[in-house]
């Protein structure tokens, strides 16, 4: 008010004052301020919309209507009164009368955003194409208006164009963060795109607000479905409830989706597929059904090609949504595309840090890529996120098998795990370590070779296999190939450099051996074996003084080394 005294023709200040009056529930003062905005700036669409909503929400509809109709008789070209009368009629459910008033306003002013926007909301119930054209017209006239953005976004959502709807609805919700209808529209769109977390957040905010809204019941039903976890809820009880609900509304997309998930959990894959395909037939863009069907094809239906195709479609339809990305990542993991699986599940984990299922899957992809510490961290995160019994058991067993050697499972536990699942990666790593401890180098090599064949990015297995080869007497081409792969995966590992240096020396590549061993020695400063092989490399490259010093130091570091005789013979030869 003080600023208006200095600038009485500042429309933005009058509009701000009107919003304050509305927030303080002072409708008469708000009306005066909004009319002042329109007097100063006749194209201010926000003022028209706010005024029409004010008239429709005062609870004195008949009184307001009589007043507005009288104003129209005096001035039939009064745009404010035309839109306000239309809003009151629309609130009363008299849509024909409301439509007539809005269309009169548009004849007088074709770019009148308030009239086009309100008329679009009426046509949205009967003629989506006409509604879409009007909403676009309103958006062009008022590109920054949050109510117009909501209307266009909601109509796009009703047309099944969820990706186009989302940015408009997010824009509207940012500007109207407490508006329940806007939040409901946003939440439902998030849900259609498969982002259950974002949908739940928006719906909760809509329902927790103090303002009642027409779609509150629908918002509550959707929130209940999103809150029902297929992994932890009572399967039989929930299945019965879903069947009862479907009997009343058999084409409800979200009911069909959840029922399909619970049918799958009950082991009825045929029923699950039928329910999910029905949902997709009704709306091919309904992402949750595509994701659930992809999970079904990836699991009990065992049709990996169809699973991959559906999941890729879901990710394309909802880029950035965590559940489609997580499902595609898991399908990629099952098909041994580990880099792609890792990237997708790490992205999904960042967007849904509270999901135990995603955390478990992210852990497996990290482990397959050789990121063992990250895998353990992800499994611990899964345990913190109230996992279902299956995920809890999986995470606990994983953490037991990747624990330090002195804390890990017994040999008997390793045998039991491999009897249940011969491909269980942590148990195979444990078996290789046990075989090496027993001195059965050939068996350990065989186990590691099986691991590296199945998991071509699992650095620990390549590292272990390389060290096993280096501990032998020869340097085959197969051993060198393992070494190159280990070096690629672990370029800074000094043990890898050491093993490669030893193998290079056996292949008479003394210069290459010297370089690798020198690199290893920077970290393994007191490793007698490194110093010993450095001495041999120096001897073979014509550096006798250096060779003598290195060989003597190697013997000082480990007087009882198995290569003691070879070191002494080399010294004698020098």
Secondary structure, DSSP 8 states (H G I E B T S, - for coil): -HHHHH-TT-HHHHHHHHHHHHHTT-HHHHHHHHHHHHHH-TT-HHHHHHHHHHHHHSS-HHHHHHHHHHHHHH-TT-HHHHHHHHHHHHHTT-HHHHHHHHHHHHHH-TT-HHHHHHHHHHHTTT-HHHHHHHHHHHHHH-TT-HHHHHHHHHHHHHTT-HHHHHHHHHHHHHHSTT-HHHHHHHHHHHHHTT-HHHHHHHHHHHHHSSS--TTHHHHHHHHHHHH--TTTS-HHHHHHHHHHHHHH-TT-HHHHHHHHHHHHHTT-HHHHHHHHHHHHHH-TT-HHHHHHHHHHHHTTT--HHHHHHHHHHHHHHTTT-HHHHHHHHHHHHHTT-HHHHHHHHHHHHHH-TT-HHHHHHHHHHHHHTT-HHHHHHHHHHHHHT---HHHHHHHHHHHHHTS-TTTS--HHHHHHHHHH-TT-HHHHHHHHHHHHHTT-HHHHHHHHHHHHHH-TT-HHHHHHHHHHHHTSS---HHHHHHHHHHHHH-TT-HHHHHHHHHHHHHTT-HHHHHHHHHHHHHH-TT-HHHHHHHHHHHHHTT-HHHHHHHHHHHHHH-TT-TTHHHHHHHHHH-
